[in-house]
C-alpha cells in the first residue's frame, strides 16, 4: 500500500501492515460516513424538555449523548472511544429537539487535557463538590458547578458502556484474542478518572477525554502532546514495559482514530478543519527542554501516513535538536502541509512583554489553529477585519466618498493613522461587551482552569484568561497599496492623486501602460527591499500601537494579530481595484505573506521582509505561508536546506511559518480528477485540508500562491 507523496520517492514504511490498513480504512471516509447515518440523539422523549432552563436542557443533552451515542470498537483498534454522531462534525452539540439542534459547539481553544491527564477526572469531581459545599455561592455559580458535575456523571456513563462492550468481546473470544481485549479493558478501567500508570494508559486516557469532548460537539486542540506523554514513555522504555515500535503503533492508532470524521467530500474549508492541533518540543513552564521520543515518533508517523487531520506545530529554539529539524524537513518534502514551526524565543518575549507571567508564557500552545493562547486556561476569540478595504474606502475614497486632496504622502498617511484610531476605538467597544454569553458549554468549562474556582462558565469570563484579539486583514496589500501611491503619485509624479483615484474607481479601464508600470516596476513587500519593507514596519507598528493602548480592560486581554484565514476569498468581492496593479475581484495576500506573484526574489527575500517586521508586537501571532515546488526539494534539498531555512527564520525574528510542497501541475490534475488524489493535502491557514475536499475558489487560492524555487 502506498500513499501520495509530493516528491518522486514514496513515503517511508515503519508501521506494520495491519496498522497501515487501519489507516487506509479510516482515511477512506468510512467512519465519517458512518457517523452521518446517526446525526444526533433526540431529546423529544424527555417530558417537559421545552420548558426546562437552558442548563437543565444542556445537562440532559450531554447525558443522552453519553447514554445513546453508538459505540465503535473496531477489531484492529487499540484504543476505546469514538465520536460517532454526525452533527458533532458540523460544530454542533449532536442533540436535537423537534428536529433542531439545541446548542452550538465550541472551538478555537485547547482544553486542559494536560491537567486532566495528570490529576484524573476524580480530582475535578472532588474540587467541584468542595465548591458546592461552600455557602457563599450565587445561584448562577451553583448552576454552573452542578452542570460540570453532571458532565462528569455523563462521562462515567459513556465509560461504563465501553467497559461492558469490552466484557462482551472478552466473553466471546479465547486465546490471544481474548488476552488482547482483556488488556484493553484493564487499560481503560481506571482512566480517565485516575492518573495513568503507564504509557498505554496515558494514551488511552488522553484519547478518551478528547473523543468525549468531540462527541459533545467541541472542536478542541490537543496541545503539547509530547510534554503530556513523554514521561510515561520514558519510564516504560526504561523498565522494558514497552518497545519503541509498540509505542509507535499505539501513537499511530491515536492519530488514525482522529481521522474518524473524514468524509472525502467538498467542505467549506476542507474536511481536516476540526482544530485538533498538536504542539511539539520547546521548553516547559520551568524552562526545561521538552523534546523527547514522543516528539520524534509523532513526526515519523505523520511522515509515513498522509494524516492531515492533526496539524502539527513545532516550537523551535536555539537548542532544538538537529534530528527534529530533519524530521520536519522530511514531512515538508513529502507534502501534506502538516508540520509548521513557531519561533519560540520571540514568542516568549512577545507574551512576557504583553504582560503574561513567564511560567504561563512558556506553556503556550494555540487555539487549534495557530493563534497563541495558554492551553486549558483561555477563553479565546478573535476579530479578523479587512482593514485593507477600510483603507480603500476611507483613505483612498474608492467607494465614491469625498476624500481630501493629499498634497503629500505624509498627509495621506496621517489620514490612515486616523482610520486606525477609529478602528481601535470600535474594537475596544466590542471587546468591552465580550464574554457575557450565558449559553451553556459545561464540557468546555470543566476542562478550563478558572471555571471551577470561580463558579463561572467558559463564555462568562470563568477562564483564567479571556482574550479577544483584533487581526489586521489585508496587511501586505495595505502596505503595497500605500507604497504604490507613494511611488507613482508623489515620488515619480506620473499622475495626480485625484486622477489615480478615478483610474482605480474605473478598475484600470484603458490604462494598460500604467497598469504595466505598477505591476512591473514596483518592488513590493516580500522582496527584501529597504523602501517597501520600511513602510511595512511602519504600518505594523502603528497598527499594534493603536490596538495596545488598552491591552487589558474589563478583564479581557486584547493582543494584536495579523491574519486572513482564507477570508481573502470572501473579501475580494467587496474590495476595489488595487493601486499595486491588480483588478477588482483578484484574490490577494494571505495572512502575513506577500501578494501572490509579487515575490520575485525567492524564499530568502520573503523571509527577510517578513522577519524584519516588529513581530514581537503581535502576542496573538501571525502566519507566513511558504509554498515550495517539489523540484526545489529534490536530490536531498529538503534535508539540506530546510533545517537551515528554519534556523534562519528564527534567527531573523519570524513568528510562525507553515510550509507546503505542491506541484501546480499535480494540483490542477487533482482539481480535474479528485478521485485520483483523495489524500493529497495542503496547508490552508492554521489547518490542513485534503485538496480534493476544498471548494474551487479555495483550490485556486492554493494554486495561485507563489511556488518558491530557491
Residue, then its C-alpha position, 0 to 999 in steps of 0.5 A: x500500500x502506498x500513499x501520495x507523496x509530493x516528491x518522486x520517492x514514496x513515503x517511508x514504511x515503519x508501521x506494520x501492515x495491519x496498522x497501515x490498513x487501519x489507516x487506509x480504512x479510516x482515511x477512506x471516509x468510512x467512519x465519517x460516513x458512518x457517523x452521518x447515518x446517526x446525526x444526533x440523539x433526540x431529546x423529544x422523549x424527555x417530558x417537559x424538555x421545552x420548558x426546562x432552563x437552558x442548563x437543565x436542557x444542556x445537562x440532559x443533552x450531554x447525558x443522552x449523548x453519553x447514554x445513546x451515542x453508538x459505540x465503535x470498537x473496531x477489531x484492529x483498534x487499540x484504543x476505546x472511544x469514538x465520536x460517532x454522531x454526525x452533527x458533532x462534525x458540523x460544530x454542533x452539540x449532536x442533540x436535537x429537539x423537534x428536529x433542531x439542534x439545541x446548542x452550538x459547539x465550541x472551538x478555537x481553544x485547547x482544553x486542559x487535557x494536560x491537567x486532566x491527564x495528570x490529576x484524573x477526572x476524580x480530582x475535578x469531581x472532588x474540587x467541584x463538590x468542595x465548591x458546592x459545599x461552600x455557602x457563599x455561592x450565587x445561584x448562577x455559580x451553583x448552576x454552573x458547578x452542578x452542570x460540570x458535575x453532571x458532565x462528569x456523571x455523563x462521562x462515567x456513563x459513556x465509560x461504563x458502556x465501553x467497559x461492558x462492550x469490552x466484557x462482551x468481546x472478552x466473553x466471546x473470544x479465547x486465546x490471544x484474542x481474548x488476552x488482547x481485549x482483556x488488556x484493553x479493558x484493564x487499560x481503560x478501567x481506571x482512566x480517565x478518572x485516575x492518573x495513568x500508570x503507564x504509557x498505554x494508559x496515558x494514551x488511552x486516557x488522553x484519547x478518551x477525554x478528547x473523543x468525549x469532548x468531540x462527541x459533545x460537539x467541541x472542536x478542541x486542540x490537543x496541545x503539547x502532546x509530547x510534554x503530556x506523554x513523554x514521561x510515561x514513555x520514558x519510564x516504560x522504555x526504561x523498565x522494558x514495559x514497552x518497545x519503541x515500535x509498540x509505542x509507535x503503533x499505539x501513537x499511530x492508532x491515536x492519530x488514525x482514530x482522529x481521522x474518524x470524521x473524514x468524509x472525502x467530500x467538498x467542505x467549506x474549508x476542507x474536511x481536516x478543519x476540526x482544530x485538533x492541533x498538536x504542539x511539539x518540543x520547546x521548553x516547559x513552564x520551568x524552562x526545561x527542554x521538552x523534546x523527547x521520543x514522543x516528539x520524534x515518533x509523532x513526526x515519523x508517523x505523520x511522515x509515513x501516513x498522509x494524516x492531515x487531520x492533526x496539524x502539527x506545530x513545532x516550537x523551535x529554539x536555539x537548542x532544538x535538536x538537529x534530528x527534529x529539524x530533519x524530521x520536519x524537513x522530511x514531512x515538508x518534502x513529502x507534502x501534506x502541509x502538516x508540520x509548521x514551526x513557531x519561533x519560540x524565543x520571540x514568542x516568549x518575549x512577545x507574551x512576557x512583554x504583553x504582560x503574561x507571567x513567564x511560567x504561563x508564557x512558556x506553556x503556550x500552545x494555540x487555539x487549534x489553529x495557530x493563534x497563541x493562547x495558554x492551553x486549558x486556561x483561555x477563553x479565546x476569540x478573535x476579530x479578523x477585519x479587512x482593514x485593507x478595504x477600510x483603507x480603500x474606502x476611507x483613505x483612498x475614497x474608492x467607494x465614491x466618498x469625498x476624500x481630501x486632496x493629499x498634497x503629500x504622502x505624509x498627509x495621506x498617511x496621517x489620514x490612515x493613522x486616523x482610520x486606525x484610531x477609529x478602528x481601535x476605538x470600535x474594537x475596544x467597544x466590542x471587546x468591552x461587551x465580550x464574554x457575557x454569553x450565558x449559553x451553556x458549554x459545561x464540557x468546555x468549562x470543566x476542562x478550563x482552569x478558572x471555571x471551577x474556582x470561580x463558579x463561572x462558565x467558559x463564555x462568562x469570563x470563568x477562564x483564567x484568561x479571556x482574550x479577544x484579539x483584533x487581526x489586521x486583514x489585508x496587511x501586505x496589500x495595505x502596505x503595497x497599496x500605500x507604497x504604490x501611491x507613494x511611488x507613482x503619485x508623489x515620488x515619480x509624479x506620473x499622475x495626480x492623486x485625484x486622477x489615480x483615484x478615478x483610474x482605480x474607481x474605473x478598475x484600470x479601464x484603458x490604462x494598460x501602460x500604467x497598469x504595466x508600470x505598477x505591476x512591473x516596476x514596483x518592488x513590493x513587500x516580500x522582496x527584501x527591499x529597504x523602501x517597501x519593507x520600511x513602510x511595512x514596519x511602519x504600518x505594523x507598528x502603528x497598527x499594534x500601537x493603536x490596538x495596545x493602548x488598552x491591552x487589558x480592560x474589563x478583564x479581557x486581554x486584547x493582543x494584536x494579530x495579523x491574519x486572513x484565514x482564507x477570508x481573502x476569498x470572501x473579501x475580494x468581492x467587496x474590495x476595489x481595484x488595487x493601486x499595486x496593479x491588480x483588478x477588482x475581484x483578484x484574490x490577494x495576500x494571505x495572512x502575513x505573506x506577500x501578494x501572490x506573484x509579487x515575490x520575485x526574489x525567492x524564499x530568502x527575500x520573503x523571509x527577510x521582509x517578513x522577519x524584519x517586521x516588529x513581530x514581537x508586537x503581535x502576542x496573538x501571532x501571525x502566519x507566513x505561508x511558504x509554498x515550495x515546488x517539489x523540484x526545489x526539494x529534490x536530490x536531498x534539498x529538503x534535508x539540506x536546506x530546510x533545517x537551515x531555512x528554519x534556523x534562519x527564520x528564527x534567527x531573523x525574528x519570524x513568528x510562525x511559518x507553515x510550509x507546503x510542497x505542491x506541484x501546480x501541475x499535480x494540483x490542477x490534475x487533482x482539481x480535474x480528477x479528485x478521485x485520483x488524489x483523495x489524500x493529497x493535502x495542503x496547508x490552508x491557514x492554521x489547518x490542513x485540508x485534503x485538496x480534493x475536499x476544498x471548494x474551487x475558489x479555495x483550490x485556486x487560492x492554493x494554486x495561485x500562491x507563489x511556488x518558491x524555487x530557491 
